[in-house]
Amino acid sequence: MAMQNLVTVFGGSGFIGAQAVRQLAKAGWRIRVAVRNPAKAYAMRLHGDVGQIDIVQANIRNAPSLRRALVGASAAVNLVGVLRETGRQGFQALQAMGARNVAEAARAEGVTRLVQMSAIGADAGSESKYARTKAEGEAAVREIYPDAVILRPSIVFGPEDDFFNRFAAMAQISPVLPLIGGGGTRFQPVFVGDVGKAIAAAVTLPDAAGQTYELGGPGVLTFRQLMDVLLSQIGKRRFLAPLPWPVASLLGAAGDLAGAFIAPPITADQVLLLKSDNVASGGYPGLAELGVTPTSLEAVLPSYLYRYRKGGQYADQEDRELAAI
């Protein structure tokens, strides 16, 4: 297969990035994975043929490093974002300013296609700083690249996700799982592999230019339903305790304080984010228009949540042995 042009993927070693790189490699692109810490990303080279994937150092806050990472690239993908703020890795610096920095550097290096990762719920008027800075990032990118492709996934699930793993780990040690705000917030969980395919399509498809896509999976579930699905997957019964918004906000504020020392179970900003449903509005194209068939939760969750079952990966084997007695 002849190698296509070069694409630079910022934040390419992360949860979504690894899938994006794998799909771009499959499509025949040469890929430059630009990350803050290249030493942590060397395994990325295994996602493609020999010499197809290169790892370079770049920091989204440092314009010259972005320019260097984009030399000779015809396309760029910006996946840099954070779910919680730590030190200089803040929402404003990464998601608003960072997106602008990437777009400016890409423009200066003559990159023709820019794909920006945003999120469903990106909204300049949101109470949540996460959602506001995602919207600011979108606006900055559109200002510099009117034909950029913007992708807004709902909550993304898969083996290294931050959602199911976090609550499954919580269920290991706590008899109670909190239903933030009562657990009625609706989500449309999308599989990380499908998001990877969507990114590769967004880089390649001519008619994706200038579009915003909302990426949601095949099912819409409330927070409470997601907890029920999780518990049935790991074979545990836990009390689901509705936490009214004011209590959840206090918990989030405590999480922010604890966040200096440990990753908090929830932050104040995440509580604000949960006040709005996280589902595709229907006003934008989605996975189907990018040629991706969405994968269900049920098809994927068992492949990684087995670790949280009694006996872990051997749970099923034990059950079979007991049944045989």
TORKOL-4160 file (C-alpha; in steps of 0.2 Angstrom, whole numbers, padded with zeros to 4 digits, m for minus):
325
<pt num="1" X="0000" Y="0000" Z="0000"/>
<pt num="2" X="0007" Y="0017" Z="m0005"/>
<pt num="3" X="0009" Y="0028" Z="0010"/>
<pt num="4" X="m0002" Y="0043" Z="0010"/>
<pt num="5" X="0003" Y="0061" Z="0016"/>
<pt num="6" X="0009" Y="0064" Z="0033"/>
<pt num="7" X="m0003" Y="0068" Z="0047"/>
<pt num="8" X="0002" Y="0075" Z="0064"/>
<pt num="9" X="m0008" Y="0069" Z="0079"/>
<pt num="10" X="m0007" Y="0080" Z="0095"/>
<pt num="11" X="m0010" Y="0070" Z="0111"/>
<pt num="12" X="m0009" Y="0054" Z="0100"/>
<pt num="13" X="m0003" Y="0043" Z="0114"/>
<pt num="14" X="m0019" Y="0045" Z="0125"/>
<pt num="15" X="m0035" Y="0034" Z="0127"/>
<pt num="16" X="m0043" Y="0041" Z="0110"/>
<pt num="17" X="m0026" Y="0045" Z="0102"/>
<pt num="18" X="m0020" Y="0027" Z="0101"/>
<pt num="19" X="m0036" Y="0022" Z="0092"/>
<pt num="20" X="m0035" Y="0036" Z="0080"/>
<pt num="21" X="m0017" Y="0032" Z="0076"/>
<pt num="22" X="m0021" Y="0014" Z="0073"/>
<pt num="23" X="m0035" Y="0019" Z="0061"/>
<pt num="24" X="m0025" Y="0032" Z="0052"/>
<pt num="25" X="m0011" Y="0019" Z="0050"/>
<pt num="26" X="m0023" Y="0006" Z="0043"/>
<pt num="27" X="m0029" Y="0020" Z="0030"/>
<pt num="28" X="m0011" Y="0021" Z="0024"/>
<pt num="29" X="m0006" Y="0038" Z="0032"/>
<pt num="30" X="0012" Y="0042" Z="0038"/>
<pt num="31" X="0009" Y="0048" Z="0056"/>
<pt num="32" X="0019" Y="0059" Z="0067"/>
<pt num="33" X="0013" Y="0057" Z="0085"/>
<pt num="34" X="0016" Y="0073" Z="0095"/>
<pt num="35" X="0017" Y="0071" Z="0114"/>
<pt num="36" X="0023" Y="0080" Z="0129"/>
<pt num="37" X="0033" Y="0065" Z="0135"/>
<pt num="38" X="0039" Y="0054" Z="0120"/>
<pt num="39" X="0047" Y="0042" Z="0132"/>
<pt num="40" X="0030" Y="0036" Z="0137"/>
<pt num="41" X="0024" Y="0034" Z="0119"/>
<pt num="42" X="0036" Y="0023" Z="0111"/>
<pt num="43" X="0024" Y="0008" Z="0110"/>
<pt num="44" X="0014" Y="0019" Z="0098"/>
<pt num="45" X="0025" Y="0013" Z="0084"/>
<pt num="46" X="0018" Y="m0004" Z="0085"/>
<pt num="47" X="0002" Y="0002" Z="0078"/>
<pt num="48" X="0009" Y="0003" Z="0060"/>
<pt num="49" X="0022" Y="m0004" Z="0048"/>
<pt num="50" X="0040" Y="m0001" Z="0051"/>
<pt num="51" X="0044" Y="0018" Z="0049"/>
<pt num="52" X="0026" Y="0023" Z="0047"/>
<pt num="53" X="0024" Y="0030" Z="0064"/>
<pt num="54" X="0036" Y="0043" Z="0072"/>
<pt num="55" X="0035" Y="0050" Z="0089"/>
<pt num="56" X="0040" Y="0068" Z="0092"/>
<pt num="57" X="0040" Y="0080" Z="0107"/>
<pt num="58" X="0028" Y="0095" Z="0107"/>
<pt num="59" X="0019" Y="0105" Z="0120"/>
<pt num="60" X="0003" Y="0113" Z="0116"/>
<pt num="61" X="0008" Y="0129" Z="0126"/>
<pt num="62" X="0024" Y="0130" Z="0116"/>
<pt num="63" X="0022" Y="0137" Z="0098"/>
<pt num="64" X="0039" Y="0133" Z="0091"/>
<pt num="65" X="0037" Y="0115" Z="0096"/>
<pt num="66" X="0020" Y="0114" Z="0087"/>
<pt num="67" X="0028" Y="0121" Z="0071"/>
<pt num="68" X="0042" Y="0108" Z="0072"/>
<pt num="69" X="0029" Y="0094" Z="0074"/>
<pt num="70" X="0019" Y="0100" Z="0059"/>
<pt num="71" X="0033" Y="0102" Z="0046"/>
<pt num="72" X="0028" Y="0093" Z="0030"/>
<pt num="73" X="0011" Y="0088" Z="0037"/>
<pt num="74" X="m0004" Y="0089" Z="0026"/>
<pt num="75" X="m0016" Y="0086" Z="0040"/>
<pt num="76" X="m0017" Y="0088" Z="0059"/>
<pt num="77" X="m0027" Y="0081" Z="0073"/>
<pt num="78" X="m0029" Y="0090" Z="0090"/>
<pt num="79" X="m0034" Y="0078" Z="0104"/>
<pt num="80" X="m0026" Y="0087" Z="0118"/>
<pt num="81" X="m0038" Y="0090" Z="0133"/>
<pt num="82" X="m0040" Y="0086" Z="0151"/>
<pt num="83" X="m0055" Y="0080" Z="0162"/>
<pt num="84" X="m0048" Y="0088" Z="0177"/>
<pt num="85" X="m0036" Y="0102" Z="0180"/>
<pt num="86" X="m0019" Y="0099" Z="0187"/>
<pt num="87" X="m0006" Y="0113" Z="0189"/>
<pt num="88" X="m0002" Y="0121" Z="0172"/>
<pt num="89" X="m0012" Y="0108" Z="0163"/>
<pt num="90" X="m0028" Y="0119" Z="0165"/>
<pt num="91" X="m0044" Y="0120" Z="0154"/>
<pt num="92" X="m0040" Y="0137" Z="0148"/>
<pt num="93" X="m0022" Y="0134" Z="0143"/>
<pt num="94" X="m0025" Y="0117" Z="0135"/>
<pt num="95" X="m0043" Y="0117" Z="0128"/>
<pt num="96" X="m0045" Y="0136" Z="0123"/>
<pt num="97" X="m0027" Y="0143" Z="0120"/>
<pt num="98" X="m0020" Y="0126" Z="0115"/>
<pt num="99" X="m0033" Y="0124" Z="0101"/>
<pt num="100" X="m0029" Y="0141" Z="0095"/>
<pt num="101" X="m0010" Y="0138" Z="0096"/>
<pt num="102" X="m0012" Y="0122" Z="0086"/>
<pt num="103" X="m0023" Y="0130" Z="0072"/>
<pt num="104" X="m0010" Y="0145" Z="0071"/>
<pt num="105" X="0005" Y="0133" Z="0069"/>
<pt num="106" X="m0005" Y="0122" Z="0057"/>
<pt num="107" X="m0009" Y="0137" Z="0046"/>
<pt num="108" X="0009" Y="0144" Z="0047"/>
<pt num="109" X="0015" Y="0127" Z="0041"/>
<pt num="110" X="0002" Y="0125" Z="0026"/>
<pt num="111" X="m0008" Y="0111" Z="0034"/>
<pt num="112" X="m0024" Y="0109" Z="0023"/>
<pt num="113" X="m0035" Y="0098" Z="0035"/>
<pt num="114" X="m0037" Y="0101" Z="0053"/>
<pt num="115" X="m0047" Y="0090" Z="0065"/>
<pt num="116" X="m0052" Y="0097" Z="0082"/>
<pt num="117" X="m0058" Y="0086" Z="0096"/>
<pt num="118" X="m0071" Y="0094" Z="0106"/>
<pt num="119" X="m0086" Y="0087" Z="0116"/>
<pt num="120" X="m0105" Y="0086" Z="0116"/>
<pt num="121" X="m0110" Y="0100" Z="0128"/>
<pt num="122" X="m0096" Y="0112" Z="0122"/>
<pt num="123" X="m0105" Y="0128" Z="0125"/>
<pt num="124" X="m0099" Y="0146" Z="0128"/>
<pt num="125" X="m0113" Y="0149" Z="0140"/>
<pt num="126" X="m0110" Y="0134" Z="0151"/>
<pt num="127" X="m0108" Y="0135" Z="0170"/>
<pt num="128" X="m0094" Y="0122" Z="0167"/>
<pt num="129" X="m0077" Y="0128" Z="0163"/>
<pt num="130" X="m0073" Y="0112" Z="0154"/>
<pt num="131" X="m0088" Y="0114" Z="0142"/>
<pt num="132" X="m0084" Y="0133" Z="0140"/>
<pt num="133" X="m0066" Y="0131" Z="0136"/>
<pt num="134" X="m0071" Y="0117" Z="0123"/>
<pt num="135" X="m0082" Y="0129" Z="0115"/>
<pt num="136" X="m0068" Y="0143" Z="0115"/>
<pt num="137" X="m0057" Y="0130" Z="0107"/>
<pt num="138" X="m0069" Y="0127" Z="0093"/>
<pt num="139" X="m0072" Y="0145" Z="0090"/>
<pt num="140" X="m0053" Y="0149" Z="0089"/>
<pt num="141" X="m0051" Y="0134" Z="0077"/>
<pt num="142" X="m0065" Y="0140" Z="0066"/>
<pt num="143" X="m0059" Y="0157" Z="0065"/>
<pt num="144" X="m0042" Y="0151" Z="0058"/>
<pt num="145" X="m0048" Y="0136" Z="0049"/>
<pt num="146" X="m0066" Y="0139" Z="0043"/>
<pt num="147" X="m0065" Y="0122" Z="0035"/>
<pt num="148" X="m0059" Y="0113" Z="0050"/>
<pt num="149" X="m0068" Y="0097" Z="0056"/>
<pt num="150" X="m0075" Y="0097" Z="0074"/>
<pt num="151" X="m0079" Y="0081" Z="0082"/>
<pt num="152" X="m0090" Y="0081" Z="0098"/>
<pt num="153" X="m0091" Y="0064" Z="0106"/>
<pt num="154" X="m0103" Y="0060" Z="0121"/>
<pt num="155" X="m0094" Y="0050" Z="0135"/>
<pt num="156" X="m0081" Y="0038" Z="0128"/>
<pt num="157" X="m0080" Y="0020" Z="0134"/>
<pt num="158" X="m0066" Y="0007" Z="0131"/>
<pt num="159" X="m0053" Y="m0002" Z="0140"/>
<pt num="160" X="m0044" Y="0013" Z="0148"/>
<pt num="161" X="m0059" Y="0024" Z="0150"/>
<pt num="162" X="m0061" Y="0036" Z="0164"/>
<pt num="163" X="m0079" Y="0033" Z="0167"/>
<pt num="164" X="m0083" Y="0014" Z="0169"/>
<pt num="165" X="m0066" Y="0010" Z="0176"/>
<pt num="166" X="m0067" Y="0024" Z="0189"/>
<pt num="167" X="m0085" Y="0018" Z="0196"/>
<pt num="168" X="m0080" Y="0000" Z="0195"/>
<pt num="169" X="m0065" Y="0004" Z="0206"/>
<pt num="170" X="m0076" Y="0013" Z="0217"/>
<pt num="171" X="m0088" Y="m0002" Z="0218"/>
<pt num="172" X="m0073" Y="m0013" Z="0224"/>
<pt num="173" X="m0071" Y="m0003" Z="0240"/>
<pt num="174" X="m0088" Y="0006" Z="0243"/>
<pt num="175" X="m0105" Y="m0002" Z="0247"/>
<pt num="176" X="m0113" Y="0014" Z="0240"/>
<pt num="177" X="m0112" Y="0022" Z="0223"/>
<pt num="178" X="m0117" Y="0041" Z="0221"/>
<pt num="179" X="m0130" Y="0046" Z="0209"/>
<pt num="180" X="m0125" Y="0064" Z="0206"/>
<pt num="181" X="m0140" Y="0075" Z="0205"/>
<pt num="182" X="m0152" Y="0060" Z="0207"/>
<pt num="183" X="m0144" Y="0050" Z="0192"/>
<pt num="184" X="m0156" Y="0057" Z="0179"/>
<pt num="185" X="m0143" Y="0064" Z="0167"/>
<pt num="186" X="m0143" Y="0056" Z="0150"/>
<pt num="187" X="m0128" Y="0050" Z="0141"/>
<pt num="188" X="m0125" Y="0042" Z="0124"/>
<pt num="189" X="m0109" Y="0032" Z="0127"/>
<pt num="190" X="m0098" Y="0030" Z="0111"/>
<pt num="191" X="m0085" Y="0017" Z="0109"/>
<pt num="192" X="m0067" Y="0023" Z="0108"/>
<pt num="193" X="m0063" Y="0012" Z="0093"/>
<pt num="194" X="m0078" Y="0021" Z="0084"/>
<pt num="195" X="m0071" Y="0038" Z="0089"/>
<pt num="196" X="m0054" Y="0032" Z="0081"/>
<pt num="197" X="m0063" Y="0027" Z="0065"/>
<pt num="198" X="m0072" Y="0044" Z="0065"/>
<pt num="199" X="m0056" Y="0054" Z="0067"/>
<pt num="200" X="m0048" Y="0044" Z="0052"/>
<pt num="201" X="m0063" Y="0048" Z="0041"/>
<pt num="202" X="m0063" Y="0066" Z="0046"/>
<pt num="203" X="m0045" Y="0067" Z="0041"/>
<pt num="204" X="m0048" Y="0059" Z="0024"/>
<pt num="205" X="m0066" Y="0063" Z="0018"/>
<pt num="206" X="m0067" Y="0078" Z="0007"/>
<pt num="207" X="m0085" Y="0082" Z="0012"/>
<pt num="208" X="m0081" Y="0083" Z="0030"/>
<pt num="209" X="m0073" Y="0100" Z="0028"/>
<pt num="210" X="m0081" Y="0113" Z="0039"/>
<pt num="211" X="m0093" Y="0101" Z="0047"/>
<pt num="212" X="m0096" Y="0098" Z="0066"/>
<pt num="213" X="m0100" Y="0080" Z="0070"/>
<pt num="214" X="m0109" Y="0074" Z="0086"/>
<pt num="215" X="m0103" Y="0056" Z="0090"/>
<pt num="216" X="m0115" Y="0046" Z="0100"/>
<pt num="217" X="m0117" Y="0027" Z="0102"/>
<pt num="218" X="m0132" Y="0017" Z="0098"/>
<pt num="219" X="m0141" Y="0019" Z="0115"/>
<pt num="220" X="m0146" Y="0033" Z="0127"/>
<pt num="221" X="m0145" Y="0029" Z="0145"/>
<pt num="222" X="m0146" Y="0039" Z="0161"/>
<pt num="223" X="m0132" Y="0040" Z="0174"/>
<pt num="224" X="m0143" Y="0027" Z="0185"/>
<pt num="225" X="m0145" Y="0015" Z="0171"/>
<pt num="226" X="m0126" Y="0016" Z="0167"/>
<pt num="227" X="m0122" Y="0011" Z="0185"/>
<pt num="228" X="m0135" Y="m0003" Z="0184"/>
<pt num="229" X="m0126" Y="m0009" Z="0168"/>
<pt num="230" X="m0109" Y="m0008" Z="0177"/>
<pt num="231" X="m0115" Y="m0017" Z="0192"/>
<pt num="232" X="m0122" Y="m0031" Z="0182"/>
<pt num="233" X="m0106" Y="m0033" Z="0172"/>
<pt num="234" X="m0095" Y="m0034" Z="0188"/>
<pt num="235" X="m0108" Y="m0045" Z="0197"/>
<pt num="236" X="m0109" Y="m0034" Z="0212"/>
<pt num="237" X="m0124" Y="m0027" Z="0221"/>
<pt num="238" X="m0122" Y="m0009" Z="0228"/>
<pt num="239" X="m0133" Y="0004" Z="0235"/>
<pt num="240" X="m0136" Y="0018" Z="0223"/>
<pt num="241" X="m0138" Y="0034" Z="0233"/>
<pt num="242" X="m0146" Y="0049" Z="0225"/>
<pt num="243" X="m0135" Y="0064" Z="0229"/>
<pt num="244" X="m0145" Y="0081" Z="0227"/>
<pt num="245" X="m0136" Y="0094" Z="0217"/>
<pt num="246" X="m0131" Y="0105" Z="0233"/>
<pt num="247" X="m0123" Y="0089" Z="0241"/>
<pt num="248" X="m0115" Y="0084" Z="0225"/>
<pt num="249" X="m0107" Y="0102" Z="0224"/>
<pt num="250" X="m0100" Y="0101" Z="0241"/>
<pt num="251" X="m0093" Y="0083" Z="0237"/>
<pt num="252" X="m0085" Y="0091" Z="0221"/>
<pt num="253" X="m0078" Y="0105" Z="0231"/>
<pt num="254" X="m0070" Y="0093" Z="0243"/>
<pt num="255" X="m0064" Y="0083" Z="0228"/>
<pt num="256" X="m0055" Y="0099" Z="0221"/>
<pt num="257" X="m0046" Y="0101" Z="0238"/>
<pt num="258" X="m0041" Y="0082" Z="0238"/>
<pt num="259" X="m0036" Y="0084" Z="0220"/>
<pt num="260" X="m0020" Y="0092" Z="0225"/>
<pt num="261" X="m0015" Y="0075" Z="0232"/>
<pt num="262" X="m0025" Y="0061" Z="0223"/>
<pt num="263" X="m0037" Y="0060" Z="0208"/>
<pt num="264" X="m0053" Y="0065" Z="0216"/>
<pt num="265" X="m0069" Y="0054" Z="0213"/>
<pt num="266" X="m0078" Y="0070" Z="0206"/>
<pt num="267" X="m0073" Y="0088" Z="0204"/>
<pt num="268" X="m0085" Y="0103" Z="0206"/>
<pt num="269" X="m0083" Y="0107" Z="0187"/>
<pt num="270" X="m0089" Y="0089" Z="0183"/>
<pt num="271" X="m0104" Y="0091" Z="0194"/>
<pt num="272" X="m0109" Y="0107" Z="0184"/>
<pt num="273" X="m0106" Y="0097" Z="0168"/>
<pt num="274" X="m0118" Y="0083" Z="0174"/>
<pt num="275" X="m0132" Y="0096" Z="0176"/>
<pt num="276" X="m0134" Y="0094" Z="0157"/>
<pt num="277" X="m0138" Y="0079" Z="0146"/>
<pt num="278" X="m0124" Y="0073" Z="0136"/>
<pt num="279" X="m0133" Y="0066" Z="0120"/>
<pt num="280" X="m0132" Y="0071" Z="0102"/>
<pt num="281" X="m0144" Y="0085" Z="0098"/>
<pt num="282" X="m0148" Y="0078" Z="0081"/>
<pt num="283" X="m0144" Y="0095" Z="0073"/>
<pt num="284" X="m0127" Y="0089" Z="0067"/>
<pt num="285" X="m0121" Y="0074" Z="0057"/>
<pt num="286" X="m0114" Y="0059" Z="0067"/>
<pt num="287" X="m0105" Y="0043" Z="0065"/>
<pt num="288" X="m0116" Y="0037" Z="0051"/>
<pt num="289" X="m0111" Y="0051" Z="0040"/>
<pt num="290" X="m0093" Y="0047" Z="0043"/>
<pt num="291" X="m0096" Y="0029" Z="0038"/>
<pt num="292" X="m0095" Y="0021" Z="0056"/>
<pt num="293" X="m0107" Y="0009" Z="0063"/>
<pt num="294" X="m0109" Y="0012" Z="0082"/>
<pt num="295" X="m0104" Y="m0002" Z="0094"/>
<pt num="296" X="m0115" Y="m0005" Z="0109"/>
<pt num="297" X="m0109" Y="m0005" Z="0127"/>
<pt num="298" X="m0114" Y="m0023" Z="0129"/>
<pt num="299" X="m0102" Y="m0028" Z="0115"/>
<pt num="300" X="m0087" Y="m0021" Z="0124"/>
<pt num="301" X="m0089" Y="m0019" Z="0142"/>
<pt num="302" X="m0086" Y="m0037" Z="0146"/>
<pt num="303" X="m0069" Y="m0037" Z="0138"/>
<pt num="304" X="m0062" Y="m0025" Z="0151"/>
<pt num="305" X="m0074" Y="m0025" Z="0166"/>
<pt num="306" X="m0070" Y="m0043" Z="0170"/>
<pt num="307" X="m0055" Y="m0037" Z="0180"/>
<pt num="308" X="m0067" Y="m0030" Z="0193"/>
<pt num="309" X="m0077" Y="m0046" Z="0196"/>
<pt num="310" X="m0074" Y="m0058" Z="0210"/>
<pt num="311" X="m0059" Y="m0068" Z="0205"/>
<pt num="312" X="m0055" Y="m0056" Z="0191"/>
<pt num="313" X="m0050" Y="m0064" Z="0174"/>
<pt num="314" X="m0053" Y="m0081" Z="0182"/>
<pt num="315" X="m0070" Y="m0078" Z="0188"/>
<pt num="316" X="m0079" Y="m0087" Z="0174"/>
<pt num="317" X="m0067" Y="m0102" Z="0175"/>
<pt num="318" X="m0071" Y="m0104" Z="0194"/>
<pt num="319" X="m0089" Y="m0103" Z="0191"/>
<pt num="320" X="m0088" Y="m0117" Z="0178"/>
<pt num="321" X="m0077" Y="m0127" Z="0189"/>
<pt num="322" X="m0090" Y="m0125" Z="0203"/>
<pt num="323" X="m0104" Y="m0130" Z="0191"/>
<pt num="324" X="m0095" Y="m0145" Z="0186"/>
<pt num="325" X="m0094" Y="m0152" Z="0204"/>
